[in-house]
Amino acid sequence: QYPGLAHAAALAAAPGGREFLMDLHLHGLASPRWRAPMPRMDHLPDAELAAVLNYMLTAFGNARSGDVQLFTPGDVAARRGPRLS
């Protein structure tokens, strides 16, 4: 029903991947590929959203925290902006 999270660290390491993950969580995603839409999480404070992203990067069989560049509240704050469609 939902996209798997096992490859989130590899996605974050790809060009544009960190931005994509932040945008996905800030703005959500509706796609015919998945049966349920990803809701927006823009109501979360920057520190909490960074914590969610970091958990996703270091859980579910992903990399350890030392193996990936973790998100900071400043990263999330800098990415906030107009809503995307």
C-alpha positions as CSV (number, residue, x, y, z in Angstrom):
1,Q,0.0,0.0,0.0
2,Y,2.8,2.4,0.8
3,P,6.3,2.8,-0.7
4,G,9.0,0.8,1.1
5,L,11.5,2.6,3.3
6,A,14.4,0.2,3.0
7,H,16.2,2.3,0.4
8,A,15.7,5.7,1.9
9,A,19.4,6.2,2.7
10,A,20.4,5.4,-0.9
11,L,17.7,7.8,-2.1
12,A,19.0,10.5,0.2
13,A,22.6,10.0,-1.1
14,A,21.4,10.4,-4.8
15,P,21.6,13.8,-6.5
16,G,18.5,15.7,-5.4
17,G,17.4,12.9,-3.0
18,R,17.6,14.9,0.2
19,E,15.5,17.7,-1.4
20,F,13.0,15.1,-2.7
21,L,12.6,13.5,0.8
22,M,12.1,16.9,2.5
23,D,9.6,18.0,-0.2
24,L,7.8,14.6,0.1
25,H,7.3,15.1,3.8
26,L,6.5,18.8,3.7
27,H,4.1,18.7,0.8
28,G,2.8,15.1,0.6
29,L,2.3,13.0,-2.5
30,A,-0.8,11.6,-4.3
31,S,0.0,9.0,-7.0
32,P,-2.0,6.3,-8.8
33,R,0.9,4.0,-8.1
34,W,0.1,3.8,-4.3
35,R,-3.3,3.1,-2.9
36,A,-3.1,5.7,-0.2
37,P,-1.7,9.3,-0.5
38,M,1.2,10.5,1.6
39,P,-0.2,13.3,3.8
40,R,1.7,16.6,4.2
41,M,3.7,16.9,7.4
42,D,4.2,20.6,7.1
43,H,2.5,21.1,10.5
44,L,5.5,19.6,12.3
45,P,8.1,21.9,13.6
46,D,11.4,21.8,11.8
47,A,13.2,19.8,14.6
48,E,10.5,17.2,14.7
49,L,10.4,16.8,10.9
50,A,14.2,16.5,10.8
51,A,13.9,13.7,13.5
52,V,11.3,11.8,11.4
53,L,13.5,12.0,8.3
54,N,16.6,10.9,10.3
55,Y,14.7,8.0,11.8
56,M,13.6,6.9,8.3
57,L,17.3,7.1,7.2
58,T,18.6,5.0,10.1
59,A,15.8,2.4,10.6
60,F,14.2,-0.2,8.3
61,G,17.6,-1.7,7.4
62,N,19.0,1.6,6.2
63,A,22.4,3.0,7.1
64,R,23.7,3.8,10.5
65,S,23.7,7.5,11.5
66,G,27.4,7.7,10.9
67,D,27.0,6.5,7.3
68,V,24.5,9.2,6.1
69,Q,24.3,12.9,6.3
70,L,21.5,13.5,8.8
71,F,18.9,16.3,8.4
72,T,19.0,19.3,10.7
73,P,16.2,21.6,11.6
74,G,17.9,24.2,9.5
75,D,17.8,22.0,6.4
76,V,14.0,21.6,6.8
77,A,13.5,25.3,7.5
78,A,15.4,26.3,4.4
79,R,13.3,23.9,2.3
80,R,9.9,25.2,3.5
81,G,8.2,27.5,1.0
82,P,5.3,27.5,-1.4
83,R,3.1,24.4,-1.5
84,L,3.9,22.1,-4.4
85,S,1.2,20.3,-6.3
